[in-house]
Amino acid sequence: MKNPPICFICGKSCVSSMENTYYCICDVAICHDCINSTKKNDKTWVCPHCKEENNLEESKLFRLI
């Protein structure tokens, strides 16, 4: 069994807010509270681990269709 996602920045578990958690291809999770510190602009955030630029909406586990 895999552990729940842990925010790379603050270290808290994201299990209760997985729908508001952002994910990078390098397997880093960023919680809703910390995402603002990684934003490049209104549509993009930069992973603090691998420096990949990610689309805010597309990097959520659950997306509105």
Buried (B, 14 or more C-beta within 10 A) or exposed (E): EEEEBBBBBEEBBBEEBBEBBBBBEEEBBBBBBBBEEBEEEEEEBBBBEEEEEBEBEEBBEEEEE
